[in-house]
């Protein structure tokens, strides 16, 4: 897994935990944490998928020569 995807995954997990704690304490600030979790999960998916596509492209290019 690429480093940026791993960092985004860590941020996603931490923001989900923060949202759970925030909602458990009755604070509506948890909504911000949920939004951050959504953003970081999309970033995780994007960077992981991008790395996979680039790896497949490089393998196809090296197999063609």
C-alpha positions as CSV (number, residue, x, y, z in Angstrom):
1,X,0.0,0.0,0.0
2,X,1.4,3.4,-0.9
3,X,2.4,5.7,1.9
4,X,-0.2,8.4,1.2
5,X,-3.0,5.7,1.2
6,X,-1.7,4.4,4.5
7,X,-1.7,7.9,6.0
8,X,-5.2,8.5,4.8
9,X,-6.3,5.2,6.2
10,X,-4.9,6.1,9.6
11,X,-6.6,9.5,9.5
12,X,-9.9,7.7,8.6
13,X,-9.7,5.3,11.5
14,X,-8.7,8.1,14.0
15,X,-11.5,10.4,12.8
16,X,-14.1,7.6,13.1
17,X,-12.9,7.0,16.7
18,X,-13.1,10.7,17.4
19,X,-16.7,10.8,16.0
20,X,-17.8,7.9,18.1
21,X,-16.3,9.5,21.3
22,X,-17.8,12.9,20.3
23,X,-21.3,11.5,19.7
24,X,-21.1,9.4,22.9
25,X,-20.4,12.6,24.9
26,X,-23.4,14.2,23.2
27,X,-21.5,16.8,21.2
28,X,-22.5,17.5,17.6
29,X,-18.9,18.2,16.7
30,X,-18.9,14.5,15.7
31,X,-20.4,15.6,12.4
32,X,-17.2,17.2,11.4
33,X,-15.3,14.0,12.3
34,X,-17.7,12.0,10.2
35,X,-17.1,14.3,7.2
36,X,-13.3,14.0,7.7
37,X,-13.7,10.2,7.8
38,X,-15.5,10.2,4.5
39,X,-12.9,12.4,2.9
40,X,-10.0,10.4,4.1
41,X,-11.6,7.1,3.1
42,X,-12.1,8.4,-0.4
43,X,-8.4,9.5,-0.4
44,X,-7.4,6.0,0.8
45,X,-9.3,4.4,-2.0
46,X,-8.0,6.8,-4.6
47,X,-4.3,6.4,-3.7
48,X,-4.6,2.6,-3.4
49,X,-6.4,2.3,-6.8
50,X,-3.9,4.7,-8.4
51,X,-0.9,2.7,-7.2
52,X,-2.6,-0.5,-8.5
53,X,-3.2,1.0,-11.9
54,X,0.3,2.3,-12.2
55,X,1.7,-1.0,-11.2
56,X,-0.4,-2.8,-13.8
57,X,0.7,-0.3,-16.4
58,X,4.4,-0.8,-15.6
59,X,4.0,-4.6,-15.7
60,X,2.3,-4.4,-19.1
61,X,5.0,-2.1,-20.4
62,X,7.8,-4.4,-19.2
63,X,6.1,-7.5,-20.5
64,X,5.7,-5.9,-24.0
65,X,9.4,-5.3,-24.4
